[in-house]
């Protein structure tokens, strides 16, 4: 495995969905930078990993259907990618990447073991495979958050951040699946795929963005095997 | 389908009558001017004012739409039902609407004199329709995209939001008829911002004619909502003009009931739309005619 990048997957990453004013330019810049670093390693294949209703791969040509979120924008037609994968594809497009890509969905209800197994398979697919992992922390961090305030959110997200900063990805496999669902933390299965793809030794990690401007935890990070 | 007479309480409203439903919140924490009618005397004063300003309906609610402290059924009843009874005493002919999604509350409210159950949460409690049928009350059938009451939309996506609204509200209206609610007392409401982002709310406004074409009377609740705020980048206290613009467009496209905070301004807008449509003659026309 070459390296991995971690990005969140809110629809508002897409400039066409957020209206005239720039929204979260720091977050978008961090995503662009981490994808740039990922591609800087000249990977043979970029695998986009993101949570979806069920595990499976999507046509590499599929994209996010913006019309599902903003009906005034023309639709992408049938076969549109799920949100997280579509946003990952968008980030690669924005970076000008035209090389091979795989769109890998991981089911929202997959247990940690299945996620880790998939990660190991992906990592084994080639020395120069790069992972773009799309996942979000809790959407219940404040009373204005989409899911309102859940006092457990702060601790959950802090554990994820700690694991990423320390490169202690095994800790991600310990995340409680039911708690993650309660907290609307959609990234849980994708992070566990990442953990399966980067077993010991701990990767070198750098966090480029970690904040919750709308009450949802967004984390952007770069991870490189040692 | 052609538009039909709408029956509310003792009244029968022809399709060209545009009705103003005034919001009276019996809550300390609703999003717009929180707590302004929390005090019972202030709430009754608000009723006097909105009736004088031309409200056809008062909509009395005891639980804010947004998430927050749990309001138990008993507390919701305590907040709304005695007040509904007091309004009924003061105004025997006024149409009173109970803003609730819970059948237990609706039952008490109808017993106290409510004529209409305004369920903003898309039939979450299926027994609401039974209560409406039991009391001969009306029912608002709305679309909340399947969200549970008092939750916010999170990355909601629709293949076609207007189609989803149309199917959802028509299914609820059919269910209500099956339950015994008089068809002439049923309205549908696309429920702007409920289970919808701003683009979705703008789309249902733009394509409202697809809902009014169903023949069911359409209620719209636009007042000072976030889709107005995001469209204009306007904070809560600067959304009246945007609300009124959406009101005019909705009236033009056939909406018949308008749930609002600003009664007088809404009445003017609706009267103007009626005049433009030719449904009502000007109040006075002498200019150039002397």
Interface residues (C-beta under 8 A of the other chain):
Chain A: X10 X11 X17 X19 X21 X65 X68 X69 X70 X71 X72 X83 X139 X143 X145 X146 X147 X148 X184
Chain B: X67 X68 X151 X152 X153 X154 X155 X156 X157 X158 X159 X160 X161 X162 X197 X199 X200 X202 X203 X230 X233
